[in-house]
C-alpha cells in the first residue's frame, strides 16, 4: 500500500485537498472495487493510519459453525486460526483484503470512482473559491471565439474557464488572440472538468468597480455612487453624492486634470462617461442627468407618474436628446423619471398654466420649504434662475446667499460682499429674481403691518408753548426754547 500512501500525501500537499476529503475519496474508491469483486460493500471496512500514511480495506464477517454466505460469514475454526482461540460463535472479525487480489475490472472501477471523486472535490473547492467573487473584476486573455462567444484563458490549467457571451460584450470592442480582457464575474457554473465563469464587459458594475479602484474617496465611503446606467460601448452616466459638504463628489471622481476618469475611460476603450451630482430635488437631479446639455428649466408634470418636462435652448436640444435618443434615455433610467425634452419655443406652445402639481412634487423631496417665498416657476435657489451666470451663482451659494430669500435680503441690505462678484452681477441676478420669483408675505406679517398702519392713522394731540410756539409735551414744566414756566391743568382744574 506504499503507492497508495504516496498518492495520499501528494493529494494533500500538492493539490491542497483536506484530510477529510481525501479520506472520503479513497474510501469510496476501495469500496467500489470491493463491491465489483464481491458483489456488495455492506461489510467492507476501510481503515486509515493515524498519520494518513497508509490505508487498508477489511471484510467484516460473522463467525458461525456452518457457513451459508462466505462473503459475509466465516467458519469458527478458520476464524480462530486467523484471530485466536478466544473467538466465539456469532462474533464479528475483520479480515484484511489485499487489493492486488481484486479483479482487473474492480481496479478500474475503483480508479474511476477515485477520479470522479477527485474531480468533484476539485470543482467544489473551486466553486467555494469563486462563488463569493461574483461582482468582482478578473483579468484574462482572449483564447478563441465561437458563434459570437469569446472564451477567455484565466489560467488554472484550464480548470477555470472564462466565457464572455455576445450579450455581455461591449458593442464596439474587438479582440484578437492573446489580447488582455478585464471583465466582471456575473455567474459561476460547474463543468465536467472544473468551473466556468460567465463574464461581462457591458455590466454597469464593471465601470463602478474600476472607478472605485481609481477613486480612494469611493473606496473609503466619503463619496457614494448612488446609481449608474450604461449603454455599453457608447455612454455611461454615474450619479455620485457625498454627505460631507466640503467634498466635491464629481471632482473626486474626475480627478486632477481628469486623470482618474481618463483611466476608467481607457479601460472601457474610450466609452464616454458623464459623472454628475445626485440631488434629492428631482428638478435639480434631472438637470444634472441630462448633462452635457445645459437645461434652462425643469417642470414636474405629474409627481405620481414621475413625469417631467425639461426645457432647453434650441442649441442644446440635440445634445439633450443625444444620438438616437441615447442621452435622454439614459437620463430617464438614472433618475427613474419619464423626461420629455422641449425647446423654449416648443414649451411656449404648451398650456403650462394648467399644471398644478409643480409645487406638490417639489415638496415631496423638500420637507422644509420656504414660508416667505413662493417661486412662480418652482425656483427656490439662485442657481435655478433661468439664464443665471452659473459661476456667480456658485459663489453666492458657497457664501451663504444661494437661497433666493437670503440673496434678496442681502442685496436690499447691501450686505453681500464677495470677491469675484461685482455690483453689476448682483443687479443682474436681482433683476432675474424679480422677473421669475413671486414673493408672498405671510398672513401674520400682513396683519401686523395692517395693525401698525391703523395705529399710525390715529390722531395724536400736540401741544405748543403759548409764548414762542415751540412744540412741548405734557411732562415739561418750562419751555425748552424760551424758558417760560408753565403747568398743565385739566378742564376740571380750570373750573
TANORTA-V269022 format. One record per residue. N is the residue number from 1. RES is the residue in one small letter. SS is DSSP state (H for helix, E for strand, - for the rest). PHI is phi in radians with two decimals (NA if undefined). PSI is psi in whole degrees, -180 to 180 (none if undefined). Layout:
BEGIN
n: (N,N)
res: (RES,RES)
ss: (SS,SS)
phi: (PHI,PHI)
psi: (PSI,PSI)
END
This chain:
BEGIN
n: (1,2,3,4,5,6,7,8,9,10,11,12,13,14,15,16,17,18,19,20,21,22,23,24,25,26,27,28,29,30,31,32,33,34,35,36,37,38,39,40,41,42,43,44,45,46,47,48,49,50,51,52,53,54,55,56,57,58,59,60,61,62,63,64,65,66,67,68,69,70,71,72,73,74,75,76,77,78,79,80,81,82,83,84,85,86,87,88,89,90,91,92,93,94,95,96,97,98,99,100,101,102,103,104,105,106,107,108,109,110,111,112,113,114,115,116,117,118,119,120,121,122,123,124,125,126,127,128,129,130,131,132,133,134,135,136,137,138,139,140,141,142,143,144,145,146,147,148,149,150,151,152,153,154,155,156,157,158,159,160,161,162,163,164,165,166,167,168,169,170,171,172,173,174,175,176,177,178,179,180,181,182,183,184,185,186,187,188,189,190,191,192,193,194,195,196,197,198,199,200,201,202,203,204,205,206,207,208,209,210,211,212,213,214,215,216,217,218,219,220,221,222,223,224,225,226,227,228,229,230,231,232,233,234,235,236,237,238,239,240,241,242,243,244,245,246,247,248,249,250,251,252,253,254,255,256,257,258,259,260,261,262,263,264,265,266,267,268,269,270,271,272,273,274,275,276,277,278,279,280,281,282,283,284,285,286,287,288,289,290,291,292,293,294,295,296,297,298,299,300,301,302,303,304,305,306,307,308,309,310,311,312,313,314,315,316,317,318,319,320,321,322,323,324,325,326,327,328,329,330,331,332,333,334,335,336,337,338,339,340,341,342,343,344,345,346,347,348,349,350,351,352,353,354,355,356,357,358,359,360,361,362,363,364,365,366,367,368,369,370,371,372,373,374,375,376,377,378,379,380,381,382,383,384,385,386,387,388,389,390,391,392,393,394,395,396,397,398,399,400,401,402,403,404,405,406,407,408,409,410,411,412,413,414,415,416,417,418,419,420,421,422,423,424,425,426,427,428,429,430,431,432,433,434,435,436,437,438,439,440,441,442,443,444,445,446,447,448,449,450,451,452,453,454,455,456,457,458,459,460,461,462,463,464,465,466,467,468,469,470,471,472,473,474,475,476,477,478,479,480,481,482,483,484,485,486,487,488,489,490,491,492,493,494,495)
res: (x,x,x,x,x,x,x,x,x,x,x,x,x,x,x,x,x,x,x,x,x,x,x,x,x,x,x,x,x,x,x,x,x,x,x,x,x,x,x,x,x,x,x,x,x,x,x,x,x,x,x,x,x,x,x,x,x,x,x,x,x,x,x,x,x,x,x,x,x,x,x,x,x,x,x,x,x,x,x,x,x,x,x,x,x,x,x,x,x,x,x,x,x,x,x,x,x,x,x,x,x,x,x,x,x,x,x,x,x,x,x,x,x,x,x,x,x,x,x,x,x,x,x,x,x,x,x,x,x,x,x,x,x,x,x,x,x,x,x,x,x,x,x,x,x,x,x,x,x,x,x,x,x,x,x,x,x,x,x,x,x,x,x,x,x,x,x,x,x,x,x,x,x,x,x,x,x,x,x,x,x,x,x,x,x,x,x,x,x,x,x,x,x,x,x,x,x,x,x,x,x,x,x,x,x,x,x,x,x,x,x,x,x,x,x,x,x,x,x,x,x,x,x,x,x,x,x,x,x,x,x,x,x,x,x,x,x,x,x,x,x,x,x,x,x,x,x,x,x,x,x,x,x,x,x,x,x,x,x,x,x,x,x,x,x,x,x,x,x,x,x,x,x,x,x,x,x,x,x,x,x,x,x,x,x,x,x,x,x,x,x,x,x,x,x,x,x,x,x,x,x,x,x,x,x,x,x,x,x,x,x,x,x,x,x,x,x,x,x,x,x,x,x,x,x,x,x,x,x,x,x,x,x,x,x,x,x,x,x,x,x,x,x,x,x,x,x,x,x,x,x,x,x,x,x,x,x,x,x,x,x,x,x,x,x,x,x,x,x,x,x,x,x,x,x,x,x,x,x,x,x,x,x,x,x,x,x,x,x,x,x,x,x,x,x,x,x,x,x,x,x,x,x,x,x,x,x,x,x,x,x,x,x,x,x,x,x,x,x,x,x,x,x,x,x,x,x,x,x,x,x,x,x,x,x,x,x,x,x,x,x,x,x,x,x,x,x,x,x,x,x,x,x,x,x,x,x,x,x,x,x,x,x,x,x,x,x,x,x,x,x,x,x,x,x,x,x,x,x,x,x,x,x,x,x,x,x,x,x,x,x,x,x,x,x)
ss: (-,H,H,H,H,H,H,H,H,H,H,H,H,-,-,-,-,-,H,H,H,H,H,H,H,H,H,H,H,H,H,H,H,H,H,H,H,H,-,-,-,-,-,E,E,E,E,E,-,-,-,-,-,-,E,E,E,E,E,E,E,E,E,E,-,-,-,-,-,-,-,-,E,E,E,H,H,H,H,H,H,H,H,-,-,-,-,-,-,-,-,E,E,E,E,E,E,-,H,H,H,-,-,H,H,H,H,H,H,H,H,H,H,H,H,H,H,H,H,H,H,H,H,H,H,H,H,H,H,H,H,H,H,-,-,-,E,E,E,E,E,E,E,E,E,E,-,-,E,E,E,E,E,-,-,H,H,H,-,E,E,E,E,E,-,H,H,H,-,-,-,-,-,-,-,-,-,-,-,E,E,E,E,E,E,E,E,E,E,E,-,-,-,-,E,E,E,E,E,E,-,-,-,H,H,H,H,H,H,H,H,H,H,H,-,H,H,H,H,-,-,-,-,E,E,E,E,E,E,E,E,-,-,-,E,E,E,E,E,E,E,-,-,-,-,-,-,-,H,H,H,H,H,H,-,H,H,H,H,H,H,H,H,H,H,H,H,-,-,-,-,E,E,E,E,E,E,-,-,-,-,H,H,H,H,H,H,H,H,-,-,-,-,-,E,E,E,E,E,E,E,E,-,-,-,-,E,E,E,E,E,E,-,H,H,H,H,H,H,H,H,-,H,H,H,H,H,H,H,H,H,H,H,H,H,-,-,E,E,E,E,E,E,H,H,H,H,H,-,-,-,H,H,H,-,-,-,H,H,H,H,H,H,H,H,-,-,-,-,-,-,-,E,E,-,-,-,-,-,-,E,H,H,H,-,-,-,-,-,H,H,H,H,H,H,H,H,H,-,-,-,-,E,H,H,H,H,H,H,H,H,H,-,-,-,-,-,-,-,-,-,-,H,H,H,H,H,H,H,H,H,H,H,H,H,H,-,E,E,-,-,-,H,H,H,H,H,H,H,H,H,H,H,H,H,H,H,-,-,-,-,-,E,E,-,-,-,-,-,-,E,E,-,-,-,-,-,E,-,-,-,-,-,-,E,-,-,-,-,-,H,H,H,H,-)
phi: (NA,-1.09,-1.11,-1.10,-1.10,-1.13,-1.10,-1.09,-1.09,-1.13,-1.09,-1.34,-1.53,-1.55,-1.66,1.38,-1.29,-1.35,-1.10,-1.12,-1.17,-1.15,-0.97,-1.11,-1.15,-1.13,-1.10,-1.13,-1.15,-1.17,-1.18,-1.12,-1.18,-1.09,-1.11,-1.08,-1.46,-1.86,1.52,-2.71,-2.15,-1.12,-1.87,-1.50,-2.13,-1.86,-2.18,-1.93,-1.18,-0.99,-1.62,1.06,-1.50,-2.67,-2.58,-2.39,-2.15,-2.17,-1.92,-1.51,-2.22,-1.63,-1.43,-2.40,-1.73,2.09,-1.69,-1.92,-2.20,-1.11,-1.28,-1.92,-2.24,-2.49,-1.14,-1.03,-1.10,-1.17,-1.11,-1.19,-1.15,-1.49,-2.06,1.92,-1.25,-1.30,-1.22,-2.04,-1.10,1.35,-1.25,-2.02,-2.25,-1.79,-1.85,-1.13,-1.94,-1.52,-1.00,-1.16,-1.48,-1.17,-1.16,-1.01,-1.13,-1.19,-1.10,-1.10,-1.08,-1.09,-1.10,-1.11,-1.10,-1.12,-1.08,-1.11,-1.12,-1.12,-1.08,-1.12,-1.14,-1.14,-1.11,-1.11,-1.11,-1.15,-1.05,-1.12,-1.28,-1.79,-1.10,-1.52,-1.73,-1.08,1.68,-1.71,-1.61,-2.34,-2.01,-2.50,-2.34,-1.00,-1.89,-2.80,-2.32,-2.48,0.92,1.55,-1.55,-1.74,-1.76,-1.96,-1.42,-1.91,1.46,0.99,0.94,1.41,-1.25,-1.99,-1.91,-1.70,-2.21,-1.98,-1.11,-1.01,-1.20,-1.81,-1.62,-1.29,-1.09,-1.79,-1.59,-2.45,-2.19,-2.17,-0.89,1.23,-1.15,-1.29,-2.26,-1.80,-2.46,-1.75,-1.39,-1.94,-2.82,-2.15,-2.21,-1.38,-2.22,-1.11,-1.84,3.09,-2.35,-2.17,-1.74,-1.47,-1.90,-2.48,-1.92,-1.87,-1.17,-1.03,-1.14,-1.10,-1.17,-1.15,-1.17,-1.14,-1.11,-1.12,-1.21,-1.50,-2.10,-1.03,-1.13,-1.33,-1.07,-1.62,1.54,-1.13,-2.01,-2.00,-1.55,-1.36,-2.88,-2.49,-2.24,-2.65,-1.97,-0.93,1.67,-2.10,-2.69,-2.22,-2.06,-2.18,-1.72,-2.18,-2.68,-2.40,-1.30,-1.56,-1.08,-1.35,-1.69,-1.61,-1.11,-1.18,-1.08,-1.12,-1.32,-1.26,1.44,-1.08,1.01,1.31,-1.09,-1.12,-1.22,-1.16,-1.13,-1.18,-1.04,-1.11,-1.20,-1.86,0.99,1.18,-1.22,-1.25,-2.27,-1.87,-1.76,-2.39,-1.48,-1.34,-2.46,-1.18,-1.42,-1.09,-1.16,-1.27,-1.13,-1.12,-0.99,-1.15,-1.15,-1.43,-0.91,-1.51,-1.28,-1.62,-1.70,-1.35,-2.82,-2.17,-2.11,-1.41,-1.46,-2.61,-1.19,-1.15,-1.54,0.97,-1.97,-2.41,-2.05,-1.89,-1.87,-2.27,-1.19,-0.97,-1.21,-1.78,-1.09,-1.13,-1.22,-1.18,-1.27,1.46,-1.12,0.97,1.28,-1.14,-1.14,-1.22,-1.15,-1.18,-1.10,-1.02,-1.17,-1.15,-1.54,1.07,-2.23,-1.60,-1.78,-1.83,-1.75,-2.30,-1.38,-1.04,-1.15,-1.15,-1.17,-1.13,-1.43,-1.52,-1.57,-1.35,-1.16,-1.41,-1.39,-1.98,-1.84,-1.10,-1.19,-1.07,-1.13,-1.10,-1.19,-1.04,-1.86,-2.38,-1.16,-1.78,-1.89,-1.21,-1.56,-1.70,-2.20,-2.03,-1.47,-1.15,-2.17,1.10,-1.81,-2.14,-2.22,-1.06,-1.09,-1.53,-1.11,-1.11,1.40,-1.26,-1.26,-1.08,-1.18,-1.16,-1.08,-1.18,-1.06,-1.11,-1.11,-1.12,-1.85,1.52,-2.08,-1.32,-1.29,-0.99,-1.11,-1.10,-1.11,-1.06,-1.08,-1.14,-1.16,-1.24,-1.62,0.98,-1.94,-1.64,-2.40,-2.24,-1.11,1.68,-2.05,-1.55,-1.09,-1.13,-1.08,-1.15,-1.08,-1.12,-1.20,-1.09,-1.12,-1.12,-1.08,-1.11,-1.43,-2.13,-2.15,-1.78,-1.65,-2.13,-1.36,-1.21,-1.06,-1.13,-1.13,-1.10,-1.11,-1.09,-1.16,-1.14,-1.09,-1.12,-1.16,-1.14,-1.11,-1.24,-1.54,-1.14,-1.29,-1.96,-1.30,-1.99,-2.20,-2.31,-1.19,-1.18,-1.59,-1.96,1.50,-1.25,-1.30,-2.27,-2.13,-1.19,-1.58,-1.52,-1.93,-2.62,-1.27,-1.21,-1.70,-1.82,1.51,-1.14,-1.54,-2.76,-2.42,-1.67,-2.23,-1.40,-1.07,-1.14,-1.07,-1.20,-1.16)
psi: (10,-36,-40,-43,-41,-40,-39,-45,-40,-41,-40,-39,-44,-39,-11,20,149,162,-42,-41,-37,-43,-49,-42,-48,-41,-43,-38,-46,-39,-35,-41,-40,-45,-39,-33,-45,-3,-9,155,15,-31,17,130,124,129,137,149,152,-37,13,24,-14,163,143,157,137,156,114,122,152,134,123,155,83,98,134,-29,94,-16,-36,-9,157,142,146,-44,-43,-39,-39,-32,-34,-39,-4,163,-14,-8,134,166,143,1,163,134,151,122,123,134,131,116,-21,-17,-7,149,158,-42,-33,-40,-42,-41,-43,-44,-43,-41,-42,-43,-45,-41,-41,-44,-44,-42,-40,-41,-41,-39,-45,-41,-44,-32,-37,-15,-29,1,5,130,-5,163,141,150,132,-168,141,127,-54,170,134,121,38,-16,132,130,129,130,116,10,-150,34,32,-1,-28,113,134,134,125,92,157,-37,-18,9,149,137,-32,6,147,137,152,173,130,10,141,136,121,122,169,135,120,-17,150,126,140,147,179,-34,-10,-127,162,128,120,122,160,137,-2,-11,134,-27,-22,-45,-44,-35,-43,-42,-37,-38,-28,-19,102,-31,-30,-42,-37,3,-1,-40,136,140,107,-34,151,132,155,140,92,130,-17,-61,144,139,129,123,127,159,149,136,-19,117,-29,-9,128,104,-36,-46,-36,-39,-36,-40,167,122,25,17,-46,-48,-30,-35,-38,-45,-39,-38,-28,27,55,26,140,140,127,114,123,162,129,144,139,-22,118,-31,-38,-43,-40,-41,-47,-38,-28,5,143,6,146,117,129,-39,145,131,131,115,-45,108,-38,-41,-3,54,133,156,125,125,127,161,158,-39,-18,-5,-52,-32,-39,-40,-45,167,122,33,16,-44,-48,-30,-44,-36,-39,-46,-39,-44,-17,38,152,105,125,124,128,152,169,-44,-40,-39,-33,-27,-11,153,80,-15,-21,-7,117,2,10,-54,-35,-43,-38,-40,-24,-32,-3,97,-34,105,155,131,-12,-24,132,117,125,-20,31,36,121,-12,155,-34,-24,-8,130,132,6,148,112,-35,-43,-42,-38,-41,-42,-43,-44,-23,18,12,29,-30,138,-45,-43,-40,-47,-45,-43,-39,-47,-27,1,46,7,114,97,131,129,-7,113,171,-37,-37,-43,-41,-41,-43,-37,-39,-39,-39,-47,-31,-22,-11,132,124,129,121,150,153,-37,-42,-40,-42,-42,-41,-37,-42,-42,-37,-38,-41,-36,-19,-13,143,131,123,133,153,146,151,129,-17,-53,-10,7,152,130,169,168,-19,2,148,-13,158,129,-11,-55,-14,0,139,148,164,151,140,143,171,-36,-41,-37,-33,none)
END
